[in-house]
Amino acid sequence: MKIVYIILGSLCLALGIIGIFLPLLPTTPFLLLSAALYFRSSPRLYDWLLSHKQLGPYIRNFREHKAIPLRAKVISVSLVWITLLYCALFVLPQLWLKAIMIALAVGISWHILSFKTLK
Protein backbone atom coordinates (compact mmCIF):
# COMPACT_ATOMS: atom_id res chain seq x y z
CA MET A 1 0.00 0.00 0.00
CA LYS A 2 2.95 2.32 0.66
CA ILE A 3 3.96 2.14 -3.00
CA VAL A 4 0.45 3.17 -4.07
CA TYR A 5 0.54 6.13 -1.65
CA ILE A 6 3.95 7.21 -2.94
CA ILE A 7 2.76 7.04 -6.55
CA LEU A 8 -0.46 8.93 -5.77
CA GLY A 9 1.46 11.47 -3.69
CA SER A 10 3.90 12.05 -6.52
CA LEU A 11 1.03 12.43 -9.01
CA CYS A 12 -0.66 14.95 -6.70
CA LEU A 13 2.62 16.80 -6.30
CA ALA A 14 3.03 17.00 -10.08
CA LEU A 15 -0.55 18.26 -10.48
CA GLY A 16 0.02 20.81 -7.73
CA ILE A 17 3.15 22.12 -9.41
CA ILE A 18 1.37 22.27 -12.77
CA GLY A 19 -1.44 24.12 -11.00
CA ILE A 20 0.97 26.91 -10.15
CA PHE A 21 1.08 27.76 -13.85
CA LEU A 22 -2.43 26.75 -14.95
CA PRO A 23 -5.10 28.92 -13.30
CA LEU A 24 -7.92 26.36 -13.48
CA LEU A 25 -5.95 23.60 -11.77
CA PRO A 26 -5.91 24.10 -7.99
CA THR A 27 -2.49 24.07 -6.37
CA THR A 28 -3.21 23.95 -2.65
CA PRO A 29 -5.47 20.86 -2.50
CA PHE A 30 -3.02 18.81 -4.54
CA LEU A 31 -0.04 19.89 -2.41
CA LEU A 32 -1.93 19.13 0.80
CA LEU A 33 -3.03 15.74 -0.52
CA SER A 34 0.53 15.01 -1.59
CA ALA A 35 1.78 15.81 1.92
CA ALA A 36 -0.89 13.58 3.48
CA LEU A 37 -0.05 10.68 1.15
CA TYR A 38 3.68 11.06 1.78
CA PHE A 39 3.00 11.19 5.52
CA ARG A 40 1.27 7.79 5.32
CA SER A 41 3.87 6.19 3.08
CA SER A 42 7.33 7.70 3.44
CA PRO A 43 8.65 9.88 6.26
CA ARG A 44 11.62 10.74 4.05
CA LEU A 45 9.44 12.11 1.23
CA TYR A 46 7.18 13.90 3.71
CA ASP A 47 10.16 15.58 5.37
CA TRP A 48 11.57 16.47 1.94
CA LEU A 49 8.30 18.07 0.87
CA LEU A 50 7.88 20.10 4.07
CA SER A 51 11.51 21.24 3.97
CA HIS A 52 11.33 22.18 0.28
CA LYS A 53 12.37 25.81 -0.19
CA GLN A 54 9.30 26.87 -2.20
CA LEU A 55 6.57 24.33 -1.41
CA GLY A 56 7.26 23.59 2.25
CA PRO A 57 6.35 26.99 3.70
CA TYR A 58 3.25 27.16 1.50
CA ILE A 59 1.99 23.80 2.81
CA ARG A 60 2.89 24.51 6.44
CA ASN A 61 1.30 27.98 6.43
CA PHE A 62 -1.91 26.71 4.91
CA ARG A 63 -2.14 23.74 7.28
CA GLU A 64 -1.37 25.79 10.38
CA HIS A 65 -3.09 29.11 9.66
CA LYS A 66 -5.55 28.40 6.81
CA ALA A 67 -3.98 31.45 5.17
CA ILE A 68 -2.37 32.28 1.83
CA PRO A 69 0.52 34.76 1.50
CA LEU A 70 -0.41 38.06 -0.14
CA ARG A 71 2.07 37.52 -2.97
CA ALA A 72 0.52 34.12 -3.80
CA LYS A 73 -2.97 35.64 -3.76
CA VAL A 74 -1.98 38.47 -6.10
CA ILE A 75 -0.22 36.15 -8.53
CA SER A 76 -3.02 33.58 -8.49
CA VAL A 77 -5.85 36.02 -9.02
CA SER A 78 -3.89 37.91 -11.68
CA LEU A 79 -3.12 34.76 -13.65
CA VAL A 80 -6.73 33.60 -13.44
CA TRP A 81 -8.03 36.88 -14.82
CA ILE A 82 -5.36 37.23 -17.50
CA THR A 83 -5.92 33.70 -18.77
CA LEU A 84 -9.70 33.63 -18.63
CA LEU A 85 -10.17 37.14 -20.00
CA TYR A 86 -7.87 36.32 -22.89
CA CYS A 87 -9.94 33.22 -23.63
CA ALA A 88 -13.21 35.12 -23.31
CA LEU A 89 -12.11 38.01 -25.51
CA PHE A 90 -9.95 36.40 -28.18
CA VAL A 91 -10.48 32.63 -28.27
CA LEU A 92 -14.11 31.80 -27.67
CA PRO A 93 -16.68 32.93 -30.23
CA GLN A 94 -19.88 32.01 -28.33
CA LEU A 95 -21.26 34.52 -25.89
CA TRP A 96 -22.38 31.83 -23.43
CA LEU A 97 -18.83 30.43 -23.27
CA LYS A 98 -17.47 33.91 -22.62
CA ALA A 99 -19.97 34.29 -19.78
CA ILE A 100 -18.85 30.96 -18.32
CA MET A 101 -15.19 32.06 -18.43
CA ILE A 102 -16.00 35.29 -16.61
CA ALA A 103 -18.12 33.41 -14.05
CA LEU A 104 -15.23 30.98 -13.50
CA ALA A 105 -12.82 33.87 -12.97
CA VAL A 106 -15.17 35.44 -10.42
CA GLY A 107 -15.68 32.11 -8.60
CA ILE A 108 -11.99 31.22 -8.48
CA SER A 109 -11.06 34.73 -7.33
CA TRP A 110 -13.76 34.62 -4.65
CA HIS A 111 -12.43 31.28 -3.41
CA ILE A 112 -8.80 32.43 -3.28
CA LEU A 113 -9.66 35.74 -1.63
CA SER A 114 -11.91 34.04 0.95
CA PHE A 115 -8.85 32.67 2.77
CA LYS A 116 -7.04 34.81 5.32
CA THR A 117 -3.97 36.65 4.12
CA LEU A 118 -0.75 35.50 5.74
CA LYS A 119 1.31 38.41 6.99
C-alpha positions in Angstrom: 0.0 0.0 0.0 2.9 2.3 0.7 4.0 2.1 -3.0 0.5 3.2 -4.1 0.5 6.1 -1.7 3.9 7.2 -2.9 2.8 7.0 -6.6 -0.5 8.9 -5.8 1.5 11.5 -3.7 3.9 12.1 -6.5 1.0 12.4 -9.0 -0.7 15.0 -6.7 2.6 16.8 -6.3 3.0 17.0 -10.1 -0.5 18.3 -10.5 0.0 20.8 -7.7 3.1 22.1 -9.4 1.4 22.3 -12.8 -1.4 24.1 -11.0 1.0 26.9 -10.1 1.1 27.8 -13.8 -2.4 26.8 -14.9 -5.1 28.9 -13.3 -7.9 26.4 -13.5 -6.0 23.6 -11.8 -5.9 24.1 -8.0 -2.5 24.1 -6.4 -3.2 24.0 -2.7 -5.5 20.9 -2.5 -3.0 18.8 -4.5 0.0 19.9 -2.4 -1.9 19.1 0.8 -3.0 15.7 -0.5 0.5 15.0 -1.6 1.8 15.8 1.9 -0.9 13.6 3.5 -0.1 10.7 1.2 3.7 11.1 1.8 3.0 11.2 5.5 1.3 7.8 5.3 3.9 6.2 3.1 7.3 7.7 3.4 8.6 9.9 6.3 11.6 10.7 4.0 9.4 12.1 1.2 7.2 13.9 3.7 10.2 15.6 5.4 11.6 16.5 1.9 8.3 18.1 0.9 7.9 20.1 4.1 11.5 21.2 4.0 11.3 22.2 0.3 12.4 25.8 -0.2 9.3 26.9 -2.2 6.6 24.3 -1.4 7.3 23.6 2.2 6.4 27.0 3.7 3.2 27.2 1.5 2.0 23.8 2.8 2.9 24.5 6.4 1.3 28.0 6.4 -1.9 26.7 4.9 -2.1 23.7 7.3 -1.4 25.8 10.4 -3.1 29.1 9.7 -5.5 28.4 6.8 -4.0 31.4 5.2 -2.4 32.3 1.8 0.5 34.8 1.5 -0.4 38.1 -0.1 2.1 37.5 -3.0 0.5 34.1 -3.8 -3.0 35.6 -3.8 -2.0 38.5 -6.1 -0.2 36.2 -8.5 -3.0 33.6 -8.5 -5.9 36.0 -9.0 -3.9 37.9 -11.7 -3.1 34.8 -13.7 -6.7 33.6 -13.4 -8.0 36.9 -14.8 -5.4 37.2 -17.5 -5.9 33.7 -18.8 -9.7 33.6 -18.6 -10.2 37.1 -20.0 -7.9 36.3 -22.9 -9.9 33.2 -23.6 -13.2 35.1 -23.3 -12.1 38.0 -25.5 -10.0 36.4 -28.2 -10.5 32.6 -28.3 -14.1 31.8 -27.7 -16.7 32.9 -30.2 -19.9 32.0 -28.3 -21.3 34.5 -25.9 -22.4 31.8 -23.4 -18.8 30.4 -23.3 -17.5 33.9 -22.6 -20.0 34.3 -19.8 -18.8 31.0 -18.3 -15.2 32.1 -18.4 -16.0 35.3 -16.6 -18.1 33.4 -14.0 -15.2 31.0 -13.5 -12.8 33.9 -13.0 -15.2 35.4 -10.4 -15.7 32.1 -8.6 -12.0 31.2 -8.5 -11.1 34.7 -7.3 -13.8 34.6 -4.7 -12.4 31.3 -3.4 -8.8 32.4 -3.3 -9.7 35.7 -1.6 -11.9 34.0 1.0 -8.8 32.7 2.8 -7.0 34.8 5.3 -4.0 36.7 4.1 -0.7 35.5 5.7 1.3 38.4 7.0 
